[in-house]
Amino acid sequence: MLGTDRRVFTLAFARMADAVSNSFLIIVLPIYIASGGVGIEGLVGREIAGFALGEQFLIGLVLSLFGFLNSFGQPFSGRLSDRTGKRRVYIVLGLAILAVASAAYPFVEGYGGILVVRAFQGLGAAFTIPCSVALVNEYAGVDSQRGGNFGVFNTFRLIGFGFGPIVAGIVIAGGFGRGGVAEYAIAGVSLSGFEAAFAIAVLGALISIVLVTVFIRDSETTEAAAGDLSVAVFDRESSKLFDPVFVLGIGTFFMAVTIALFATLEGPLRAKLDESTFLFGVQFASVVIANVVLQVPIGNASDIYGRRPFLVAGFALLIPTVFVQGIIASPFVMIAARLLQGVAVALVFAPALALAGDLAGDRESGTTLSALTMAFGLGVAVGPLASGFLYNIGSVSTPFTFGAVLAALAFVLTYSQVEDSLSKPETSPEGTPQD
């Protein structure tokens, strides 16, 4: 951490503030919709092509829409930033869009309006995420620092993403363990717990705008040329079948789906485990807490020992830790399972970005890394939607069984198709490293 570029720290703090605002909404929006803040009475039970719309599915659609537009927009914004040689202006633009959209929620009453606002947020994130990650990659300078840089960046971003839901639960309820929605009086203005949560989301985006505007400049190594917009599917340079960046993208997508399955099931899980909104927020955040602790050491270790061992171990651990969440009956055992899932995610996250960054270099970092950030965003989008659908046709365990199968596929693909991008240091016969 001590050797990390100060600009990476600044970007990390900016993303942390932004992540707090976004993660607030993952907890706030399901409660807001279910509480009657958004009229969905006429939609629940309606059949479309033989499928009856349920409340969990409608909530999942709202959460997923952000990820869909965010993901599909990232390759275009990443390539645009490569071609123009500009990152900062697109980061600020995206943050401004996020702030405006967060401020709009209290003024929207219909379900269609909520979908529009959520879509607008997704477009904002599509500018912010790939350009931030590309700058982190370029600030690394050399491959031997890339894993550590991504570890630091992900740590702070995940602090915001993980602790945002806990704070959101406290803000809405007005304290730990309280029921109902709180009321606040600030400077003579009365705010509900929901309005206060939306205001904090706006504040997080504004803090990020200030940090990026004042302290961040585009990297001197960014070149005004981009590679192909698409990532190759098949590998033409080795004996492997699939391109390694494509496989990393598929694995990242599957991993993100397993993370996002949880949010849509807040109601059923709270009923099954007999727990409060606050405790559910702790469970949701447990995946992120483990990442906060482990991202930097794992990122640094991948700079020394290579990326592949951590990727393989992470996907192997992801399989059982996702599956058991569907059969757990204790809220505290659920926290333990979510923490272990967080360990698995930490083993994959920074090494995957670092490996893709090794392959991309500086010239096409926006385009190449957007394949992984797009995959993660798409997984976060598909996860809630798949979770709501699978719960409607099965039970609370069905989505987690599905997630375990995806984790197993990611393990097989990574083990068979991904080679390391860093060569291990050579050793002398006595076992000492040679220059």
C-alpha positions in Angstrom: 0.0 0.0 0.0 2.8 2.4 0.9 4.3 2.2 -2.7 1.0 2.9 -4.3 0.7 6.0 -6.6 -1.2 8.8 -4.8 -3.4 9.3 -7.8 -4.6 5.7 -7.3 -5.5 6.5 -3.7 -7.4 9.6 -4.9 -9.3 7.6 -7.5 -10.0 5.0 -4.9 -11.4 7.5 -2.5 -13.6 9.0 -5.2 -14.9 5.6 -6.2 -15.5 4.8 -2.5 -17.8 7.8 -2.1 -19.6 7.0 -5.4 -19.9 3.3 -4.4 -21.6 4.3 -1.1 -24.2 6.2 -3.0 -24.8 3.3 -5.4 -24.9 0.6 -2.8 -27.4 2.6 -0.7 -29.8 2.1 -3.5 -29.4 -1.7 -3.6 -30.9 -1.8 -0.1 -33.2 1.3 -0.4 -35.0 0.6 -3.6 -36.4 -2.9 -2.8 -37.8 -1.5 0.5 -39.0 1.7 -1.2 -40.9 -0.2 -3.8 -42.3 -2.8 -1.4 -43.4 -0.1 1.0 -45.7 1.5 -1.5 -43.4 4.4 -2.5 -43.8 3.2 -6.0 -47.1 2.0 -7.3 -46.8 -1.7 -8.5 -50.2 -3.0 -7.4 -51.5 -3.1 -11.0 -48.5 -5.0 -12.2 -48.2 -7.8 -9.5 -49.9 -10.9 -10.8 -50.2 -9.7 -14.4 -49.2 -12.5 -16.8 -46.8 -11.9 -19.7 -46.3 -14.9 -22.1 -47.6 -17.2 -19.4 -45.3 -15.8 -16.7 -47.0 -14.1 -13.7 -45.2 -11.0 -12.5 -44.2 -11.1 -8.8 -43.0 -8.4 -6.5 -39.5 -9.9 -6.3 -39.3 -10.0 -10.1 -40.3 -6.4 -10.5 -37.8 -5.4 -7.8 -35.1 -7.4 -9.6 -35.9 -5.7 -12.9 -35.3 -2.3 -11.3 -32.0 -3.4 -9.8 -30.9 -5.2 -13.0 -31.7 -2.3 -15.4 -28.8 -0.3 -14.0 -26.4 -3.1 -14.7 -27.6 -3.8 -18.2 -27.1 -0.2 -19.5 -24.0 0.2 -17.4 -22.5 -2.9 -18.9 -23.4 -2.5 -22.6 -22.2 1.1 -22.5 -18.8 0.4 -21.1 -17.1 -1.0 -24.3 -18.1 2.2 -26.1 -17.0 4.6 -23.4 -13.8 2.7 -22.9 -13.0 2.8 -26.6 -14.0 6.5 -26.7 -11.6 7.3 -23.9 -8.8 5.4 -25.6 -9.3 7.2 -28.9 -9.5 10.7 -27.4 -6.7 10.0 -24.8 -9.1 11.4 -22.2 -10.4 9.7 -19.0 -11.1 12.4 -16.4 -13.8 14.3 -18.4 -15.8 11.1 -18.9 -15.5 10.1 -15.2 -16.8 13.5 -14.1 -19.7 13.3 -16.7 -20.7 9.9 -15.4 -20.7 11.1 -11.8 -22.8 14.1 -12.7 -25.4 11.9 -14.3 -25.4 9.6 -11.2 -26.0 12.6 -8.9 -28.9 14.0 -11.0 -30.6 10.6 -11.2 -30.2 9.9 -7.4 -31.8 13.3 -6.7 -34.8 12.4 -9.0 -36.0 9.4 -7.1 -38.2 11.2 -4.5 -40.1 13.0 -7.3 -41.0 9.8 -9.2 -44.1 7.9 -8.2 -44.8 5.3 -11.0 -42.9 2.1 -11.7 -42.1 3.2 -15.2 -40.5 6.4 -13.9 -38.3 4.5 -11.5 -37.1 2.3 -14.4 -36.2 5.5 -16.4 -34.3 7.0 -13.5 -32.5 3.7 -12.9 -31.6 3.4 -16.6 -30.2 7.0 -16.5 -28.0 6.0 -13.6 -26.7 3.0 -15.6 -25.6 5.3 -18.4 -23.7 7.4 -15.9 -21.8 4.4 -14.5 -21.0 3.3 -18.0 -18.8 6.4 -18.3 -17.3 6.3 -14.8 -16.2 2.7 -14.4 -14.1 1.8 -17.4 -12.3 5.2 -17.5 -11.4 4.9 -13.7 -10.1 1.4 -14.2 -8.1 2.4 -17.2 -6.4 5.2 -15.3 -5.5 2.8 -12.5 -4.0 0.4 -15.0 -1.9 3.2 -16.6 -0.7 4.6 -13.3 0.8 1.2 -12.5 3.6 1.8 -14.9 5.0 -1.8 -14.8 3.3 -5.2 -14.5 4.9 -5.9 -11.1 2.8 -3.1 -9.5 -0.5 -3.7 -11.3 -2.0 -6.2 -8.9 -1.2 -4.0 -5.9 -2.8 -1.0 -7.6 -6.0 -2.8 -8.4 -6.0 -4.2 -4.9 -5.9 -0.7 -3.4 -8.5 0.6 -5.8 -10.9 -2.3 -5.3 -10.4 -2.1 -1.5 -11.6 1.4 -1.2 -14.4 1.0 -3.7 -15.6 -2.1 -1.9 -15.5 -0.3 1.5 -18.1 2.1 0.0 -20.1 -0.7 -1.6 -20.0 -2.9 1.4 -20.7 -0.5 4.2 -23.3 1.6 2.2 -26.1 -1.0 2.7 -25.4 -1.1 6.5 -25.6 2.6 6.8 -28.7 2.6 4.5 -30.5 0.3 6.8 -29.7 2.5 9.8 -30.7 5.7 7.9 -34.1 4.3 6.8 -35.0 2.9 10.2 -33.5 5.8 12.2 -31.2 3.5 14.2 -30.0 0.0 14.8 -32.8 -2.6 14.8 -35.7 -0.1 14.8 -38.7 -0.9 12.6 -40.6 1.3 10.2 -39.3 4.3 8.3 -37.6 7.2 10.2 -38.4 10.9 10.0 -35.7 13.6 10.1 -35.8 17.3 10.5 -32.8 19.0 9.0 -32.5 22.8 8.9 -36.3 23.0 9.3 -36.9 20.6 6.4 -38.7 17.3 7.1 -37.3 14.2 5.4 -38.3 10.6 5.5 -35.7 7.9 5.9 -36.0 7.2 2.1 -35.5 10.9 1.2 -32.5 11.1 3.5 -31.0 8.0 1.9 -31.4 9.4 -1.6 -29.8 12.7 -0.4 -26.8 10.8 0.9 -26.5 9.1 -2.5 -26.4 12.5 -4.2 -23.7 13.7 -1.7 -21.5 10.7 -2.4 -21.5 11.4 -6.2 -20.8 15.1 -5.6 -17.8 14.3 -3.3 -16.4 12.1 -6.0 -16.8 14.9 -8.6 -14.8 17.3 -6.5 -12.0 14.7 -5.8 -11.6 13.8 -9.5 -11.8 17.4 -10.8 -9.2 18.7 -8.3 -6.7 15.9 -8.0 -6.9 13.7 -11.1 -5.2 14.3 -14.4 -5.1 12.0 -17.5 -2.1 9.7 -17.7 0.8 10.8 -19.9 0.9 7.3 -21.4 -2.6 7.3 -22.7 -2.5 7.1 -26.5 -5.2 8.4 -28.8 -5.7 5.0 -30.5 -8.0 2.1 -29.6 -8.1 -1.5 -30.5 -11.0 -3.4 -31.9 -14.2 -2.8 -30.0 -14.8 -6.4 -29.5 -12.7 -8.9 -27.5 -11.6 -12.0 -29.4 -13.5 -15.2 -28.5 -11.0 -17.7 -29.8 -7.2 -17.7 -29.0 -5.1 -17.6 -32.2 -1.7 -17.2 -30.5 -1.5 -20.4 -28.4 -2.9 -24.0 -28.2 -5.8 -22.8 -26.0 -9.3 -22.7 -27.5 -10.5 -19.4 -26.0 -8.9 -16.0 -25.7 -7.8 -15.4 -22.1 -9.5 -12.0 -21.8 -12.7 -13.6 -23.0 -12.5 -16.4 -20.4 -11.7 -13.8 -17.7 -14.8 -11.9 -18.8 -17.0 -15.0 -18.6 -15.6 -15.9 -15.2 -16.1 -12.3 -13.9 -19.7 -12.4 -15.2 -20.5 -15.7 -13.4 -18.9 -14.4 -10.2 -20.8 -11.2 -10.3 -24.1 -13.1 -10.8 -23.4 -15.1 -7.7 -22.8 -11.9 -5.7 -26.0 -10.2 -7.0 -28.4 -13.2 -6.4 -28.7 -12.1 -2.7 -30.2 -8.6 -3.0 -33.5 -9.5 -4.7 -34.3 -12.1 -2.0 -34.3 -9.6 0.9 -38.0 -10.3 1.8 -37.9 -14.1 1.6 -34.5 -14.4 3.4 -35.5 -12.0 6.2 -38.6 -14.1 6.7 -36.8 -17.4 6.6 -34.0 -16.2 9.0 -36.3 -14.0 11.1 -34.0 -11.0 10.9 -34.0 -7.2 10.7 -33.1 -5.0 7.7 -29.9 -4.1 9.5 -28.8 -7.8 9.9 -29.6 -8.4 6.2 -27.4 -5.4 5.4 -24.6 -7.0 7.4 -25.0 -10.2 5.4 -25.0 -8.4 2.1 -21.9 -6.5 3.2 -20.0 -9.5 4.4 -18.9 -10.4 0.9 -17.4 -7.0 0.6 -15.9 -6.9 4.1 -13.8 -9.9 3.2 -12.7 -8.2 0.0 -11.7 -5.1 1.9 -9.4 -7.1 4.1 -7.9 -9.2 1.4 -7.8 -7.2 -1.9 -4.4 -5.5 -1.2 -2.5 -8.6 0.0 -3.9 -10.8 -2.7 -3.2 -8.1 -5.4 0.4 -7.7 -4.1 0.8 -11.5 -3.9 -0.3 -11.9 -7.5 2.4 -9.5 -8.6 4.9 -11.9 -7.0 3.5 -15.4 -7.5 1.4 -14.9 -10.7 -2.3 -14.4 -11.3 -3.5 -17.9 -12.2 -3.2 -19.7 -8.9 -5.4 -17.1 -7.2 -8.0 -17.3 -10.0 -8.3 -21.1 -9.8 -8.5 -21.1 -6.0 -11.1 -18.4 -6.0 -13.5 -20.1 -8.3 -13.0 -23.4 -6.5 -14.0 -21.8 -3.2 -16.9 -19.9 -4.8 -18.8 -23.1 -5.6 -19.7 -24.4 -2.1 -20.0 -20.9 -0.5 -22.7 -19.9 -2.9 -24.6 -23.2 -2.8 -25.0 -23.3 1.1 -26.7 -19.9 1.2 -29.8 -21.6 -0.1 -30.1 -24.0 2.8 -28.8 -22.0 5.7 -31.4 -21.4 8.5 -29.4 -19.2 10.9 -28.6 -15.5 10.2 -25.1 -15.8 11.8 -24.2 -18.9 9.7 -25.3 -16.9 6.7 -22.8 -14.1 7.7 -20.1 -16.8 7.8 -21.0 -18.2 4.4 -21.1 -14.7 2.9 -17.7 -13.9 4.4 -16.2 -17.1 2.8 -17.8 -16.1 -0.5 -16.1 -12.8 -0.1 -12.7 -14.6 0.3 -13.4 -16.4 -3.0 -14.3 -13.1 -4.8 -11.1 -11.5 -3.4 -9.0 -14.3 -4.9 -10.5 -13.5 -8.3 -11.1 -9.8 -8.5 -7.7 -8.0 -8.5 -5.7 -10.8 -10.2 -8.3 -11.0 -13.1 -8.0 -7.2 -13.7 -4.3 -7.3 -13.3 -3.9 -10.2 -15.8 -6.1 -8.4 -18.3 -4.1 -5.2 -17.7 -0.8 -7.1 -18.3 -2.2 -8.3 -21.7 -3.6 -4.8 -22.6 -0.7 -2.5 -21.6 -1.4 1.2 -21.7 -2.5 1.7 -25.3 -5.8 -0.3 -25.2 -6.4 -0.4 -21.5 -9.8 1.3 -21.7 -11.0 -1.1 -24.4 -9.6 -4.3 -23.0 -10.4 -3.7 -19.3 -13.9 -2.6 -20.2 -14.5 -6.3 -21.2 -14.1 -7.3 -17.5 -15.9 -4.3 -16.0 -18.7 -4.8 -18.5 -18.9 -8.5 -17.5 -19.0 -7.6 -13.9 -21.8 -5.0 -14.4 -23.7 -7.4 -16.6 -23.5 -10.1 -13.9 -24.7 -7.6 -11.3 -27.6 -6.9 -13.7 -28.5 -10.5 -14.5 -28.1 -11.7 -10.9 -31.2 -9.9 -9.4 -33.3 -10.7 -12.4 -32.4 -14.4 -12.5 -32.8 -14.5 -8.7 -36.3 -13.1 -8.8 -37.3 -15.4 -11.7 -35.8 -18.6 -10.2 -37.4 -17.8 -6.8 -40.8 -17.4 -8.5 -40.6 -20.8 -10.2 -38.8 -22.6 -7.4 -37.8 -21.8 -3.8 -35.3 -19.7 -2.0 -32.6 -22.3 -2.6 -33.0 -22.4 -6.4 -31.1 -19.2 -7.2 -28.1 -20.3 -5.1 -28.0 -23.7 -6.7 -27.9 -22.0 -10.1 -25.1 -19.7 -8.8 -23.0 -22.7 -7.7 -23.3 -24.2 -11.2 -22.1 -21.0 -12.7 -19.1 -21.0 -10.3 -18.3 -24.5 -11.4 -18.3 -23.6 -15.0 -16.0 -20.6 -14.3 -13.6 -22.9 -12.5 -13.4 -25.3 -15.4 -12.9 -22.6 -18.0 -10.2 -20.8 -16.0 -8.3 -23.9 -15.1 -8.2 -25.2 -18.7 -7.9 -22.0 -20.7 -6.0 -19.3 -18.7 -2.3 -19.1 -18.5 -0.3 -16.8 -16.3 0.8 -13.4 -17.7 3.8 -13.1 -15.4 6.9 -15.3 -15.5 8.0 -16.8 -12.2 11.5 -15.7 -11.0 14.2 -18.1 -11.9 16.2 -19.7 -9.1 19.7 -20.9 -8.8 20.5 -24.5 -7.8 20.8 -23.3 -4.2 17.3 -21.9 -4.4 18.1 -18.2 -4.4 16.6 -15.9 -7.0 18.8 -14.8 -9.8 18.8 -11.5 -11.6 
